[in-house]
Amino acid sequence: MNNFSKNSITVDAAQRILTAAIAKAEQIGLPCVIAIVDESGVLKAFARMDGAALLSVQVAQDKAYTAAGFGMPTDGWYDFIKDDGPLATGATAGIDRLVVFGGGFPVTEDGAVIGGIGVSGGHYSQDMEVARAGLEAVA
C-alpha cells in the first residue's frame, strides 16, 4: 500500500494570519471579513469584523477557496483570462466559487500550497493589503 501525505496549514498558523489581518484592517479603518482555508479549501479560521457587510462573508471564503484551489492570487485571474473570450466566459460562468479580483492569496510552505486567505470588505486593493499583512505573520 502506498502512502500519500500533504502539508496543511495548522490552526496556530491560521490564527496568527487572522490576528495580523484583523490588526491591519483595524489600522486602516476597514471592517471586513477574513477567511483562512486549508489546502483543500475547508474553512480553518474566520472572522467577520463588526460592521462588515453580510455579502462579504461568502466573497471572502470564495477568495480563499480560489487561491488555495489554484495556487495563485485571485488578482492574477483577470490577466489570465481577459484576452481569451471562451476561457473568460467558461471560467466565470462554469467554475463554482471562482473569484477573479484581488483579496485572495495562497498560503505556501516550502513551495507547497497549504491553505489560502481571503479578505472582503473594501475595494479589492484594500482587501489585498489586509491579506498581505496576514501572510506576513507566517513569512
Secondary structure, DSSP 8 states (H G I E B T S, - for coil): ----------HHHHHHHHHHHHHHHHHHT---EEEEEETTS-EEEEEE-TT--THHHHHHHHHHHHHHHHTS-TTHHHHHHTT-HHHHHHHHHHSTT---SSSEEEEEETTEEEEEEEEESS-HHHHHHHHHHHHHTT-
